[in-house]
Amino acid sequence: MNLTLERFAYTPMGVFGMLTWTGGHCYTIEEAWRNNEKGNSCIPVGTYRVQRGQFPKHGEAFEVQGVPGRSAILFHTANTVADIEGCIGPGKRLGALGGVWAVLDSGVAYNEFMRAHDGKDVLTLRIINNLDQGKLQ
């Protein structure tokens, strides 16, 4: 099963994208690009292995693997960049919370994502940019 994350907005309040898979999609929020800094940056454009696992803070989740110098990059519920540390947060809608740009209905989007990949332990994620600014490599 393949996932594609197409980033379309690079803002001071986060990087926003659209995650698609066979039969579904959701919006995403990530940290701004900070040279792939652990816990503080989105990950570089590329293709990655995504492995299902159990994690103390988030329970069952998919982890993006093979990112140089990084680990524990998870897909998990999150609305704003304050909710993530280099991870990827899904959402059903774009909006704002407390004046901060956000993805909304993250729990709904996350549950749909997990159900769509029920029985799958390994996925492939391709991250691409659809940005004019060129800030994300």
PASEBA-1860 file (N, C-alpha, C; in nm, 3 decimals):
! residues 137
1> MNLTLERF> 0.085/-0.117/0.000/0.000/0.000/0.000/0.089/0.123/0.000 ~ 0.058/0.217/-0.086/0.139/0.338/-0.098/0.063/0.459/-0.048 ~ 0.138/0.547/0.016/0.088/0.675/0.063/0.163/0.784/-0.010 ~ 0.094/0.893/-0.042/0.159/1.010/-0.099/0.123/1.130/-0.013 ~ 0.224/1.203/0.031/0.203/1.327/0.105/0.252/1.441/0.017 ~ 0.158/1.521/-0.031/0.191/1.635/-0.115/0.177/1.762/-0.032 ~ 0.290/1.824/-0.002/0.290/1.947/0.075/0.250/2.063/-0.015 ~ 0.157/2.145/0.033/0.111/2.256/-0.051/0.120/2.392/0.015
9> AYTPMGVF> 0.151/2.399/0.145/0.160/2.530/0.211/0.270/2.527/0.316 ~ 0.366/2.616/0.299/0.476/2.632/0.394/0.452/2.764/0.465 ~ 0.418/2.757/0.595/0.382/2.878/0.668/0.456/2.883/0.801 ~ 0.460/2.997/0.866/0.520/3.004/1.000/0.441/2.921/1.102 ~ 0.318/2.885/1.070/0.235/2.806/1.162/0.234/2.658/1.127 ~ 0.322/2.617/1.037/0.331/2.476/1.001/0.333/2.455/0.852 ~ 0.367/2.331/0.816/0.364/2.288/0.677/0.238/2.203/0.660 ~ 0.158/2.239/0.562/0.031/2.170/0.540/0.037/2.090/0.411
17> GMLTWTGG> -0.028/1.975/0.412/-0.026/1.889/0.295/-0.152/1.806/0.285 ~ -0.154/1.724/0.180/-0.264/1.630/0.158/-0.202/1.491/0.150 ~ -0.246/1.402/0.238/-0.203/1.263/0.239/-0.310/1.181/0.169 ~ -0.267/1.106/0.067/-0.362/1.022/-0.006/-0.318/0.877/-0.001 ~ -0.417/0.788/-0.006/-0.397/0.644/-0.014/-0.513/0.589/-0.093 ~ -0.506/0.464/-0.132/-0.613/0.403/-0.209/-0.745/0.415/-0.134 ~ -0.837/0.489/-0.191/-0.970/0.503/-0.132/-0.984/0.609/-0.025 ~ -0.879/0.690/0.000/-0.894/0.790/0.104/-0.790/0.900/0.101
25> HCYTIEEA> -0.813/1.000/0.184/-0.719/1.112/0.196/-0.749/1.191/0.323 ~ -0.654/1.272/0.363/-0.673/1.367/0.472/-0.569/1.478/0.458 ~ -0.591/1.587/0.529/-0.492/1.693/0.536/-0.386/1.654/0.638 ~ -0.271/1.720/0.634/-0.167/1.696/0.732/-0.107/1.827/0.780 ~ -0.051/1.822/0.900/0.029/1.931/0.953/0.162/1.875/0.999 ~ 0.269/1.950/0.969/0.404/1.914/1.010/0.475/2.039/1.058 ~ 0.587/2.019/1.126/0.674/2.130/1.165/0.730/2.196/1.038 ~ 0.772/2.320/1.049/0.841/2.388/0.939/0.975/2.318/0.913
33> WRNNEKGN> 1.031/2.341/0.794/1.160/2.282/0.760/1.270/2.352/0.840 ~ 1.341/2.273/0.920/1.454/2.323/0.998/1.571/2.225/0.982 ~ 1.608/2.203/0.858/1.723/2.118/0.823/1.716/1.978/0.884 ~ 1.596/1.921/0.889/1.573/1.786/0.939/1.613/1.770/1.086 ~ 1.607/1.877/1.161/1.642/1.875/1.304/1.545/1.784/1.380 ~ 1.602/1.693/1.458/1.523/1.596/1.533/1.423/1.666/1.624 ~ 1.296/1.626/1.614/1.191/1.678/1.700/1.147/1.819/1.671 ~ 1.201/1.881/1.563/1.173/2.022/1.539/1.160/2.056/1.391
41> SCIPVGTY> 1.150/1.955/1.305/1.147/1.980/1.161/1.061/1.875/1.092 ~ 1.004/1.915/0.979/0.945/1.813/0.892/1.062/1.734/0.831 ~ 1.030/1.623/0.769/1.136/1.539/0.712/1.159/1.574/0.565 ~ 1.276/1.539/0.513/1.304/1.573/0.374/1.211/1.503/0.275 ~ 1.194/1.565/0.162/1.123/1.501/0.050/1.192/1.370/0.019 ~ 1.115/1.268/-0.013/1.173/1.139/-0.046/1.072/1.028/-0.030 ~ 1.121/0.906/-0.038/1.037/0.787/-0.022/1.087/0.710/0.099 ~ 0.993/0.672/0.185/1.026/0.611/0.313/0.941/0.488/0.341
49> RVQRGQFP> 0.997/0.398/0.418/0.924/0.283/0.471/0.845/0.333/0.593 ~ 0.722/0.285/0.606/0.637/0.320/0.719/0.594/0.190/0.786 ~ 0.624/0.176/0.914/0.605/0.051/0.988/0.506/0.072/1.103 ~ 0.409/-0.019/1.113/0.316/-0.016/1.227/0.391/-0.061/1.352 ~ 0.362/0.004/1.465/0.425/-0.034/1.590/0.346/0.018/1.709 ~ 0.395/-0.014/1.829/0.337/0.034/1.954/0.432/0.136/2.017 ~ 0.378/0.247/2.060/0.460/0.355/2.113/0.402/0.403/2.246 ~ 0.488/0.424/2.346/0.440/0.457/2.481/0.342/0.575/2.486
57> KHGEAFEV> 0.371/0.681/2.415/0.288/0.801/2.423/0.163/0.794/2.334 ~ 0.172/0.725/2.219/0.063/0.731/2.121/-0.003/0.596/2.094 ~ 0.042/0.490/2.160/-0.018/0.359/2.136/0.017/0.307/1.997 ~ -0.079/0.242/1.932/-0.054/0.189/1.799/-0.049/0.304/1.698 ~ 0.058/0.305/1.619/0.077/0.411/1.520/0.171/0.361/1.411 ~ 0.177/0.435/1.302/0.273/0.408/1.197/0.392/0.502/1.214 ~ 0.513/0.445/1.201/0.637/0.520/1.215/0.705/0.532/1.079 ~ 0.746/0.653/1.044/0.823/0.675/0.921/0.968/0.639/0.953
65> QGVPGRSA> 1.024/0.548/0.875/1.160/0.498/0.900/1.253/0.537/0.786 ~ 1.382/0.537/0.817/1.483/0.564/0.715/1.515/0.710/0.694 ~ 1.469/0.796/0.785/1.501/0.938/0.777/1.636/0.958/0.844 ~ 1.735/1.009/0.772/1.870/1.023/0.830/1.870/1.099/0.962 ~ 1.930/1.038/1.065/1.944/1.102/1.194/1.818/1.115/1.275 ~ 1.711/1.047/1.234/1.582/1.063/1.301/1.518/0.928/1.329 ~ 1.434/0.924/1.432/1.353/0.806/1.462/1.225/0.854/1.530 ~ 1.133/0.761/1.550/1.005/0.790/1.617/0.930/0.905/1.551
73> ILFHTANT> 0.929/0.907/1.419/0.849/1.004/1.343/0.717/0.934/1.315 ~ 0.614/0.973/1.387/0.487/0.901/1.383/0.377/0.978/1.313 ~ 0.281/0.905/1.261/0.150/0.960/1.227/0.069/0.949/1.356 ~ 0.020/1.061/1.408/-0.065/1.056/1.528/-0.156/1.178/1.530 ~ -0.257/1.173/1.614/-0.350/1.285/1.622/-0.277/1.412/1.666 ~ -0.311/1.521/1.602/-0.252/1.652/1.630/-0.332/1.757/1.555 ~ -0.344/1.873/1.615/-0.414/1.981/1.548/-0.321/2.093/1.502 ~ -0.224/2.128/1.587/-0.131/2.236/1.555/0.012/2.185/1.573
81> VADIEGCI> 0.109/2.266/1.532/0.249/2.225/1.549/0.286/2.210/1.696 ~ 0.210/2.270/1.787/0.236/2.252/1.930/0.210/2.109/1.973 ~ 0.136/2.033/1.893/0.101/1.894/1.926/0.197/1.792/1.869 ~ 0.297/1.836/1.793/0.388/1.741/1.728/0.533/1.780/1.756 ~ 0.620/1.682/1.748/0.764/1.705/1.762/0.834/1.635/1.646 ~ 0.812/1.690/1.527/0.871/1.631/1.408/0.785/1.523/1.345 ~ 0.664/1.502/1.398/0.574/1.398/1.349/0.477/1.455/1.245 ~ 0.381/1.374/1.205/0.282/1.413/1.105/0.143/1.398/1.165
89> GPGKRLGA> 0.067/1.506/1.168/-0.068/1.504/1.222/-0.171/1.508/1.112 ~ -0.267/1.415/1.111/-0.373/1.414/1.010/-0.494/1.497/1.054 ~ -0.571/1.545/0.960/-0.694/1.617/0.991/-0.792/1.608/0.876 ~ -0.919/1.620/0.907/-1.024/1.616/0.805/-1.043/1.752/0.738 ~ -1.013/1.859/0.813/-1.038/1.993/0.761/-0.922/2.083/0.798 ~ -0.910/2.194/0.728/-0.816/2.299/0.763/-0.892/2.408/0.837 ~ -0.826/2.471/0.933/-0.891/2.577/1.007/-0.794/2.642/1.102 ~ -0.846/2.691/1.214/-0.762/2.756/1.315/-0.815/2.721/1.453
97> LGGVWAVL> -0.723/2.715/1.547/-0.756/2.696/1.688/-0.683/2.804/1.767 ~ -0.756/2.887/1.837/-0.693/2.993/1.915/-0.607/3.085/1.832 ~ -0.647/3.111/1.709/-0.572/3.200/1.621/-0.451/3.136/1.554 ~ -0.435/3.005/1.571/-0.323/2.932/1.509/-0.378/2.839/1.401 ~ -0.317/2.841/1.284/-0.362/2.752/1.177/-0.348/2.608/1.221 ~ -0.443/2.524/1.176/-0.450/2.389/1.227/-0.517/2.296/1.126 ~ -0.502/2.166/1.152/-0.589/2.066/1.092/-0.692/2.031/1.200 ~ -0.815/2.011/1.158/-0.925/1.986/1.252/-0.978/1.845/1.235
105> DSGVAYNE> -1.048/1.798/1.336/-1.102/1.661/1.338/-0.991/1.559/1.319 ~ -0.881/1.580/1.389/-0.765/1.493/1.375/-0.796/1.350/1.417 ~ -0.870/1.332/1.524/-0.904/1.197/1.569/-0.983/1.120/1.465 ~ -1.077/1.187/1.400/-1.156/1.123/1.295/-1.065/1.082/1.179 ~ -0.979/1.174/1.136/-0.888/1.146/1.024/-0.792/1.032/1.059 ~ -0.739/1.035/1.181/-0.645/0.931/1.223/-0.714/0.794/1.225 ~ -0.834/0.788/1.279/-0.907/0.660/1.283/-0.937/0.608/1.143 ~ -0.974/0.697/1.051/-0.997/0.656/0.912/-0.868/0.602/0.849
113> FMRAHDGK> -0.757/0.670/0.875/-0.627/0.628/0.823/-0.591/0.489/0.876 ~ -0.606/0.469/1.005/-0.573/0.339/1.065/-0.666/0.229/1.014 ~ -0.795/0.255/1.005/-0.890/0.155/0.953/-0.859/0.119/0.808 ~ -0.822/0.218/0.729/-0.791/0.193/0.588/-0.670/0.102/0.572 ~ -0.584/0.098/0.673/-0.463/0.018/0.666/-0.464/-0.097/0.766 ~ -0.584/-0.134/0.809/-0.599/-0.248/0.899/-0.542/-0.372/0.833 ~ -0.463/-0.446/0.906/-0.402/-0.567/0.851/-0.273/-0.543/0.775 ~ -0.235/-0.418/0.760/-0.109/-0.385/0.692/-0.008/-0.341/0.798
121> DVLTLRII> 0.111/-0.397/0.792/0.215/-0.359/0.887/0.321/-0.269/0.825 ~ 0.336/-0.274/0.691/0.438/-0.195/0.623/0.374/-0.121/0.506 ~ 0.401/0.008/0.498/0.354/0.093/0.389/0.474/0.165/0.330 ~ 0.452/0.228/0.216/0.554/0.314/0.156/0.498/0.455/0.147 ~ 0.576/0.552/0.192/0.535/0.693/0.190/0.625/0.769/0.095 ~ 0.562/0.839/0.001/0.634/0.929/-0.089/0.594/1.071/-0.054 ~ 0.693/1.154/-0.020/0.667/1.294/0.014/0.716/1.381/-0.101 ~ 0.627/1.467/-0.148/0.661/1.559/-0.257/0.617/1.700/-0.217
129> NNLDQGKL> 0.679/1.799/-0.276/0.642/1.938/-0.253/0.571/1.993/-0.374 ~ 0.468/2.068/-0.346/0.400/2.144/-0.449/0.407/2.290/-0.403 ~ 0.532/2.337/-0.391/0.558/2.470/-0.336/0.639/2.553/-0.433 ~ 0.612/2.679/-0.438/0.691/2.769/-0.521/0.810/2.827/-0.447 ~ 0.805/2.823/-0.313/0.908/2.890/-0.233/1.042/2.817/-0.235 ~ 1.042/2.688/-0.258/1.165/2.613/-0.264/1.236/2.598/-0.130 ~ 1.168/2.624/-0.020/1.231/2.617/0.111/1.247/2.472/0.159 ~ 1.164/2.385/0.110/1.173/2.244/0.151/1.247/2.169/0.044
137> Q> 1.352/2.104/0.081/1.437/2.034/-0.016/1.374/1.905/-0.063
END
